[in-house]
């Protein structure tokens, strides 16, 4: 990087070579020799360690030459580490129930706290990879696990793959195997906040925050617990939801507060759940950094967006909260 370079860190996408390099940084010996299996989930805990290591190296290189960032590596590190991000978001994020060493320990804890439904998530995944929605009907003993993780037997071993068609597991033994893999990769458990309904489907919001403000939003409808659009779910103009001005004002305030909790970031993608209960404390949020640029690419004339922000972004650039000005353009990719 040259002195004063403005850097945007972009997603490496589905580049197997880059994934292997990140796994090497994460401590996996011989990672460069791992053959490509499309969709296979490989060592996600080590991947997160490697990605954090890469960000730290990049940040040191940037500091040495006075680079400026669209989003600083330190905050990308926060957004990619879900437990850490939840701590930063504080009361805006769903409550964390805990992390567990095994499926049996997890089920025993649910029995003690008498919770019927939770989400299990890998700390560093995105696009619903490694996400599982678990329900336990204690009166009948029936368990149901809905997840993007497809379990296959390969050479007598259990392998796990990302699936665009969410899988439903009802066999307790299979459920324990899926959960066992997730917990072996540092998965954590959080509260399941019931999403509101529209036309017989659950929905949430994807909101793009730029310069501390909510600048773009869309609704996502699903017949299952995961609303990610690449899973075949439906996109909807949020105006069709018929939400009141007060609800929208609360959403926008929540986005602004979330952006303030990510200092130095020019932009962030936020998933927002408006709880069904009017007595709830307000929307719950989570950041979605990898999916953000897919949404940005759909915005008309994205590069004019900072100019439309006008004085607000100029002010952010001048007071040290953001190291970027509207006339700057530069890109850095994880794979470069």
C-alpha positions as CSV (number, residue, x, y, z in Angstrom):
1,X,0.0,0.0,0.0
2,X,1.2,3.5,-0.8
3,X,1.1,6.3,1.8
4,X,-2.4,7.7,2.1
5,X,-4.1,4.7,0.3
6,X,-7.8,4.4,0.8
7,X,-8.7,0.8,1.3
8,X,-11.9,-1.1,1.0
9,X,-11.7,-4.7,2.2
10,X,-13.9,-6.9,0.1
11,X,-15.1,-10.5,0.4
12,X,-12.9,-13.1,-1.2
13,X,-16.0,-15.0,-2.3
14,X,-15.8,-18.8,-2.9
15,X,-12.1,-18.9,-3.7
16,X,-10.8,-22.3,-2.5
17,X,-7.2,-21.1,-2.7
18,X,-7.9,-18.1,-0.5
19,X,-9.8,-20.3,2.0
20,X,-6.8,-22.6,2.3
21,X,-4.4,-19.7,2.9
22,X,-6.7,-18.4,5.6
23,X,-6.9,-21.9,7.2
24,X,-3.1,-22.0,7.2
25,X,-3.0,-18.7,9.1
26,X,-5.5,-20.3,11.4
27,X,-3.1,-23.1,12.3
28,X,-4.3,-26.0,10.0
29,X,-1.2,-27.8,8.9
30,X,-1.2,-28.9,5.2
31,X,-4.2,-26.7,4.5
32,X,-2.9,-25.7,1.1
33,X,-3.1,-29.4,0.1
34,X,-6.8,-29.7,1.0
35,X,-8.8,-30.7,-2.1
36,X,-11.8,-28.6,-3.1
37,X,-15.2,-30.0,-2.2
38,X,-17.9,-27.6,-3.3
39,X,-19.9,-26.3,-0.3
40,X,-18.0,-28.3,2.3
41,X,-17.7,-26.6,5.7
42,X,-14.0,-26.8,6.5
43,X,-12.6,-26.0,10.0
44,X,-14.7,-22.9,10.6
45,X,-13.1,-22.1,14.0
46,X,-9.6,-22.2,12.4
47,X,-10.9,-20.1,9.5
48,X,-12.0,-17.3,11.9
49,X,-8.6,-17.4,13.6
50,X,-6.9,-17.1,10.2
51,X,-9.1,-14.3,9.0
52,X,-8.5,-12.4,12.2
53,X,-4.8,-12.9,11.8
54,X,-5.0,-11.6,8.2
55,X,-6.9,-8.5,9.3
56,X,-4.3,-7.8,12.0
57,X,-1.5,-8.0,9.5
58,X,-3.4,-5.8,7.1
59,X,-4.0,-3.3,9.8
60,X,-0.3,-3.1,10.8
61,X,0.6,-2.6,7.1
62,X,-2.0,0.2,6.8
63,X,-0.7,1.9,10.0
64,X,2.8,1.8,8.6
65,X,1.9,3.8,5.5
66,X,-1.0,6.0,6.9
67,X,-3.8,4.1,5.1
68,X,-7.4,5.1,5.5
69,X,-10.2,2.6,5.6
70,X,-13.8,2.5,4.4
71,X,-14.2,0.1,7.4
72,X,-11.2,-0.4,9.6
73,X,-9.9,-4.0,10.0
74,X,-10.5,-3.7,13.8
75,X,-14.2,-3.2,13.3
76,X,-14.5,-5.8,10.5
77,X,-13.0,-8.2,13.1
78,X,-15.7,-7.3,15.5
79,X,-18.5,-7.7,12.9
80,X,-17.2,-11.1,11.8
81,X,-17.0,-12.5,15.3
82,X,-20.7,-12.8,16.3
83,X,-20.2,-13.1,20.1
84,X,-17.9,-10.1,20.1
85,X,-20.2,-8.2,17.8
86,X,-23.1,-8.9,20.2
87,X,-21.1,-7.5,23.0
88,X,-20.5,-4.3,21.0
89,X,-24.2,-4.0,20.1
90,X,-25.3,-4.6,23.7
91,X,-29.0,-4.5,24.3
92,X,-29.7,-4.2,20.5
93,X,-28.7,-7.8,19.9
94,X,-30.6,-11.0,20.9
95,X,-29.5,-12.4,24.3
96,X,-26.8,-15.0,24.3
97,X,-27.6,-18.2,26.2
98,X,-24.1,-19.7,26.2
99,X,-21.5,-21.9,24.6
100,X,-21.4,-25.6,25.2
101,X,-18.9,-28.4,24.9
102,X,-21.3,-31.0,23.6
103,X,-24.9,-31.6,22.5
104,X,-25.7,-33.4,25.7
105,X,-24.5,-30.4,27.8
106,X,-26.6,-28.1,25.6
107,X,-29.8,-30.2,25.9
108,X,-29.3,-30.5,29.7
109,X,-29.1,-26.7,30.0
110,X,-32.2,-26.2,27.9
111,X,-34.0,-28.5,30.2
112,X,-32.9,-26.6,33.2
113,X,-33.9,-23.1,31.9
114,X,-37.0,-24.5,30.2
115,X,-36.5,-22.9,26.8
116,X,-38.1,-24.6,23.8
117,X,-36.5,-22.8,20.9
118,X,-33.0,-21.4,20.3
119,X,-30.6,-20.6,17.4
120,X,-27.1,-22.2,17.3
121,X,-24.5,-20.3,15.3
122,X,-20.9,-20.5,14.3
123,X,-19.1,-17.4,15.5
124,X,-17.5,-16.4,12.2
125,X,-20.0,-17.6,9.6
126,X,-22.1,-15.6,7.2
127,X,-25.0,-16.2,4.8
128,X,-26.6,-18.6,7.3
129,X,-23.7,-21.0,7.0
130,X,-23.5,-23.0,10.2
131,X,-26.8,-21.7,11.5
132,X,-29.3,-24.1,13.1
133,X,-32.8,-23.4,14.5
134,X,-33.6,-25.9,17.3
135,X,-37.0,-26.6,18.8
136,X,-37.7,-29.1,21.6
137,X,-41.3,-30.0,22.4
138,X,-40.8,-31.2,25.9
139,X,-44.3,-32.6,26.3
140,X,-43.7,-35.1,23.6
141,X,-39.9,-35.2,23.6
142,X,-39.9,-34.3,19.9
143,X,-36.9,-32.4,18.6
144,X,-36.6,-30.6,15.3
145,X,-33.4,-29.0,13.9
146,X,-33.6,-26.8,10.8
147,X,-30.3,-25.8,9.3
148,X,-28.3,-25.0,6.2
149,X,-25.9,-27.8,7.2
150,X,-26.2,-31.0,5.1
151,X,-24.7,-34.0,6.7
152,X,-23.2,-36.7,4.4
153,X,-21.3,-39.9,5.0
154,X,-18.0,-39.9,3.0
155,X,-15.6,-42.8,3.4
156,X,-17.1,-43.7,6.7
157,X,-16.8,-40.1,8.1
158,X,-19.3,-37.4,8.6
159,X,-18.8,-34.4,6.4
160,X,-20.9,-31.2,6.5
161,X,-21.8,-29.0,3.5
162,X,-23.6,-25.7,3.0
163,X,-27.0,-26.4,1.4
164,X,-29.2,-23.9,-0.4
165,X,-32.2,-26.0,0.6
166,X,-32.4,-25.9,4.4
167,X,-32.3,-29.4,6.0
168,X,-34.7,-30.6,8.6
169,X,-33.5,-33.2,11.1
170,X,-35.9,-35.0,13.4
171,X,-33.8,-38.1,14.4
172,X,-32.3,-37.3,17.9
173,X,-29.1,-39.1,17.0
174,X,-28.6,-37.1,13.8
175,X,-29.5,-33.9,15.6
176,X,-26.7,-34.6,18.2
177,X,-24.2,-35.2,15.4
178,X,-25.0,-31.9,13.7
179,X,-24.9,-30.0,17.1
180,X,-21.8,-31.9,18.1
181,X,-19.9,-30.6,15.0
182,X,-21.1,-27.1,15.6
183,X,-20.1,-27.0,19.2
184,X,-16.7,-28.5,18.3
185,X,-16.2,-25.4,16.2
186,X,-17.0,-23.0,19.0
187,X,-20.7,-22.5,18.2
188,X,-22.8,-20.4,20.6
189,X,-26.5,-20.4,21.4
190,X,-28.8,-17.3,21.4
191,X,-32.4,-16.6,22.0
192,X,-34.9,-17.2,19.3
193,X,-36.9,-14.0,18.8
194,X,-40.2,-14.8,17.0
195,X,-40.3,-12.9,13.8
196,X,-43.5,-11.0,12.8
197,X,-45.8,-12.5,10.1
198,X,-46.9,-11.1,6.7
199,X,-49.0,-13.1,4.2
200,X,-48.4,-16.3,6.1
201,X,-44.6,-15.9,6.2
202,X,-42.1,-14.6,8.7
203,X,-40.1,-11.5,7.9
204,X,-37.2,-9.3,8.9
205,X,-35.4,-6.3,7.5
206,X,-32.0,-5.9,5.9
207,X,-30.9,-2.3,6.4
208,X,-27.8,-0.6,5.0
209,X,-26.3,2.0,7.3
210,X,-24.0,4.6,5.7
211,X,-22.4,7.4,7.6
212,X,-24.3,6.5,10.7
213,X,-27.7,6.6,9.0
214,X,-30.2,4.1,7.6
215,X,-29.9,4.6,3.8
216,X,-31.5,1.6,2.2
217,X,-33.8,-1.2,3.5
218,X,-35.7,-4.2,2.2
219,X,-37.9,-6.9,3.7
220,X,-37.2,-10.6,3.5
221,X,-40.0,-13.1,3.8
222,X,-39.6,-16.8,4.5
223,X,-41.7,-19.9,5.4
224,X,-38.8,-21.1,7.7
225,X,-36.7,-19.5,10.4
226,X,-34.0,-18.2,8.1
227,X,-34.7,-15.3,5.8
228,X,-31.6,-15.1,3.7
229,X,-32.5,-14.4,0.1
230,X,-30.0,-16.8,-1.4
231,X,-32.0,-19.6,0.2
232,X,-34.9,-19.0,-2.1
233,X,-36.8,-16.5,0.2
234,X,-38.9,-13.6,-1.1
235,X,-37.8,-10.0,-1.4
236,X,-40.4,-7.4,-0.5
237,X,-40.7,-3.6,-0.6
238,X,-40.9,-2.7,3.1
239,X,-43.6,-0.1,2.3
240,X,-45.9,-3.1,1.7
241,X,-45.6,-4.2,5.3
242,X,-47.8,-1.3,6.5
243,X,-45.7,-0.4,9.5
244,X,-46.4,2.7,11.4
245,X,-44.2,5.8,11.3
246,X,-43.4,5.1,15.0
247,X,-42.0,1.6,14.1
248,X,-39.9,3.0,11.3
249,X,-38.6,5.7,13.5
250,X,-37.6,3.1,16.1
251,X,-35.9,1.0,13.4
252,X,-33.9,4.0,12.2
253,X,-32.9,5.0,15.7
254,X,-31.7,1.4,16.4
255,X,-29.6,1.4,13.2
256,X,-28.1,4.7,14.1
257,X,-27.2,3.4,17.6
258,X,-25.7,0.2,16.1
259,X,-23.6,2.3,13.7
260,X,-22.4,4.4,16.6
261,X,-21.3,1.2,18.4
262,X,-19.1,0.4,15.4
263,X,-16.8,3.5,15.4
264,X,-14.9,4.3,12.2
265,X,-17.2,2.3,9.9
266,X,-18.5,4.1,6.9
267,X,-21.1,1.4,6.2
268,X,-22.6,-1.8,7.7
269,X,-25.3,-4.3,6.7
270,X,-27.7,-4.9,9.5
271,X,-30.4,-7.6,9.9
272,X,-33.3,-6.1,11.9
273,X,-36.1,-8.1,13.6
274,X,-39.2,-6.2,14.7
275,X,-40.6,-8.3,17.6
276,X,-44.2,-9.4,17.5
277,X,-44.8,-8.1,21.0
278,X,-45.4,-4.4,21.3
279,X,-44.2,-4.7,24.9
280,X,-40.7,-5.7,23.7
281,X,-37.8,-3.2,24.1
282,X,-37.5,-2.7,20.4
283,X,-35.8,-4.2,17.3
284,X,-33.0,-6.7,17.6
285,X,-30.0,-6.3,15.2
286,X,-27.1,-8.3,13.9
287,X,-24.4,-7.3,11.4
288,X,-24.0,-9.1,8.1
289,X,-20.7,-7.9,6.6
290,X,-20.2,-10.5,3.8
291,X,-23.7,-10.0,2.4
292,X,-23.4,-6.2,2.5
293,X,-21.8,-5.8,-0.9
294,X,-24.5,-7.9,-2.6
295,X,-27.0,-5.4,-1.4
296,X,-24.8,-2.4,-2.3
297,X,-24.5,-3.7,-5.9
298,X,-28.3,-3.5,-6.2
299,X,-28.4,0.2,-5.3
300,X,-28.7,2.6,-8.3
301,X,-25.5,4.5,-8.8
302,X,-23.9,3.5,-5.5
303,X,-20.9,5.7,-6.0
304,X,-23.1,8.8,-5.9
305,X,-24.5,7.7,-2.5
306,X,-21.9,9.5,-0.5
307,X,-22.5,12.7,-2.4
308,X,-26.2,12.3,-1.6
309,X,-25.2,12.1,2.0
310,X,-23.5,15.5,1.5
311,X,-22.4,17.5,4.5
312,X,-23.0,14.5,6.8
313,X,-20.2,12.4,5.3
314,X,-18.0,15.5,5.0
315,X,-18.5,16.1,8.7
316,X,-17.7,12.4,9.5
317,X,-14.5,12.6,7.5
318,X,-13.4,15.7,9.2
319,X,-14.0,14.7,12.8
320,X,-12.0,11.4,12.8
321,X,-15.0,9.1,13.0
322,X,-14.4,7.9,9.5
323,X,-11.2,7.9,7.5
324,X,-12.8,8.3,4.1
325,X,-14.0,11.2,2.0
326,X,-16.6,11.2,-0.8
327,X,-14.0,11.6,-3.6
328,X,-11.8,8.7,-2.5
329,X,-12.0,5.3,-4.2
330,X,-9.7,2.3,-3.7
331,X,-10.2,-1.4,-3.2
332,X,-8.3,-4.2,-1.4
333,X,-9.4,-7.8,-1.7
334,X,-8.7,-10.5,0.9
335,X,-7.3,-12.6,-1.8
336,X,-4.8,-10.1,-3.1
